[in-house]
Amino acid sequence: MDGLATITPTGMRQTGADLATLSEAFAGRAAAADETATASRENIAALRAAGLLGLTVAEEFGGAAAGLRQVAETVGRLAEGDPATALILSMQYLQHAAIARSNRWPRALRRLVSRAAVEDGALLNALRVEPELGTPARGGLPATIARLTGEGWRVSGRKIYSTGSSLLRWGVVWARTDAAEAQVGAFLVPLDAPGVSIERSWNQLGMRATESHTVLFDDVLIPYDHAADVRLPSEWAGPDIVHALWGNVVIASLYDGVARAAHRWLLGFLRSRAPANLGAPLATLPRFQELVGEIDALLLSNRLVLDAAIDDPRLDAASGGLVKHLVTENAIRAVEKAVAAIGNPGLSRDNPLERHYRDVLCGRVHTPQSDVSLALSGRRSLGV
């Protein structure tokens, strides 16, 4: 996709922003963002100016209602420049895609967050993971509590790994009620509300500039209608299409983008590096030509898998998890091959390849993790 002017519907401001140009600008800021573990506000401002933060918002609220292919391509291209920014953006896209398809969120609440995304570029993300619970994808009730009071809901708890934390206007907080028969679900919490604070806890090896800090909620008051989607635990048994399919494909596309950035850097290095004892660029050596061919094969496999996944209406949760597993493992192998082949330059912080390696390894951490995806597929095949 070369530009965005052709995909903006009536009601959403036109833009000629070129994803390649944006990605190149993001790449120029990525090293500093990684070094300081700070999300690039310039990148988010550029996305806002380009009208990209409302890409998956419903058309009725002025959004582009973009499909999975466009979302995956956008995230993947921007991840070549700065995967941390692309991850914050992917969470925005996935949440708004789910909200647009929800028949449970109150319309007024959907309109509130949707119009804010389109008109102001407001960010939101789901805040689900907890120190005690881990990821809700593996089961269990959250420790975060929403108490029903005479004023509204009072939310208390803590959420870790909250991607984009300090840039978000809202958190879609996974919490349980304090009723005798507890319900569980999503509560929309403004992150500038009294009682909300951020603990700067994110200090990871890779994807450092996502600001995935811990968000604390101390008796935070929200209106009654901000209980966006609250149900009995048993009613959350089945995955929805956005998280079962879209989430896997978009996250896989992001890490494929990291591998493509590493591939591009490697090509430039091999073409320009000419050791005195060789008298020619490393690119002329058969062993490096074969290495690049191996990486090409991994990236070709990724492109074919992603293309097929996006177009396959039969893809379910089990298959979606396998897509994420296959693509992220291929991306990791591609970058590992590049690092191993060129020695010290591959691990020098003066070059972006070592950052690409640290970032791509994070693909294994994102839900669903490989053991879950492989076991789910295995149980289905075995009929157990």
PEMOQUI-V424170 format. One record per helix or strand. SS is the DSSP state (@ for helix, = for strand). FROM is the first residue (numbers start at 0). LEN is the number of residues. If there is no record, write none. Layout:
SS|FROM|LEN / SS|FROM|LEN
This chain:
@|4|3 / @|18|18 / @|40|9 / @|58|3 / @|67|14 / @|82|19 / @|106|14 / =|123|4 / =|129|1 / =|133|1 / @|135|3 / =|144|4 / =|152|10 / @|164|3 / =|169|8 / =|182|8 / =|195|4 / @|207|3 / =|212|10 / @|223|3 / =|226|6 / @|232|4 / @|240|32 / @|281|3 / @|285|26 / @|316|26 / @|343|4 / @|352|12 / @|369|13
